[in-house]
């Protein structure tokens, strides 16, 4: 069976978008892993969308290991760009796991997605035994991120050690649901506040950019770790580039950044 696909990229976080309203795609783990493989098309996540109503789209997200996810900030922006280019819409509601997200085309370089109001839960202090000066929090922004403050984001082995310890020692029953977002202390540049972030996504590993991870880090910094200032924003620096996260007046998190179309093609299952 042949499948038409569109390859999208949001700052190095890459996606395969498949429109299921016009074709059948067998949503098996085997098929997801196959099309995600770099030997075939290759991606971090597969986004299956029903565009019967371009201004109200249903979506399913699969990681490249075949597991499912209930949110992806970079993927939502990629979908919005796809809808804009194919159907000339500038705004759409994208529904994932029965939760609705509002997406907008801001200009040629920026797409915004309202990810809703985050919720927080604490990581037990015992979880950090052996890891001095670490602090963290679980932030739910449509999917769950264990947001961890870490002094050295360039040491992948150290980040893997923290990830393995937390996943095994404390959140073993939750590890299949958790992503891990590591942040350094904030900095100020050009009169803007920045956080440096690395994200290990469940089912995809470390990625160059993660929209929900950026949003979780910003929520931790703007809401939980600092005084809440409505309409405040912060810039999130990742390997793939910079995303802007704004805290709206209703307490919701708005993620803004670029996305691009790489290629369109046909995959023969």
C-alpha positions, 0 to 999 in steps of 0.5 A: 500500500502506498502512503502519501506523506509530508516531511516537516521540521521544527528546529530539528525536531522532525515529523511525518504528517499523514492525512488520514482523511484521504487515504488509509494508513495501517496504524500498527507499531510495525508500520510506525517504526518502519516509516520512522526509520532513517532507512525509509523516511525517518522522523522523531514522531508520526502525526496522523491528521484528519483534515475533513474540517481544516479548522478543526483537526483530529490528530494522533501522535506516535513516537518513532518507537511505535508508542503513542503520545498525547501532545507535541508542541513542535508537532502542533506547529508543524500541523498548523503550517501544513494546514495553512499551506494546503487549505489556506487557513490561519487558525485551527483547533487541533484535537489530541487525546480529546484535548483541544489546542488552538494554533495560529499563523502569526507571520511567515516565521512564527506559529503559536499554539496555546497549550493550556494551563499546566499542572504541577506535582513534586518529585520526592526529595529522596529521588535526588539522593546522590545528586547534589544541588538538583531540583525538579518538578513534574509538569503536565502540559498535555504530556508529562515532563520531569523538569530537572535543574542541572548545572551542565547540559553539555554532559549527556552521560550525566543527564542519562545518569539522572534520567536512569536514576529517576526513572528507576528509583522514584518514578518507575510506575510512571516512566512510560508516561514521562519525558525528561527536561533538563534546564540550566539557570536563566540568563539575560541577553538583549533585555530578554530572559533565556533558559538553556534546555535539553529534552529526552523525549519518551520514545524518541530520546534526546531531540534537537528541539521539543516544544512541550519540553520548552513549555514545561521548562518555562512553566516551571520558571515562570509559574512555580519557581518565580513570581507569576507575572501574567503576559510575561515571556521567556526564550528557550534555547535548545540545540535546534534554536530558540522558542518563545513561551508566553504566560497568558493572562488566564495562566495558559502557556503559549508556545511560538516558533518556526516550522518548515516543510522539507519534502512530500513523498510516497512511502510504499508499505 
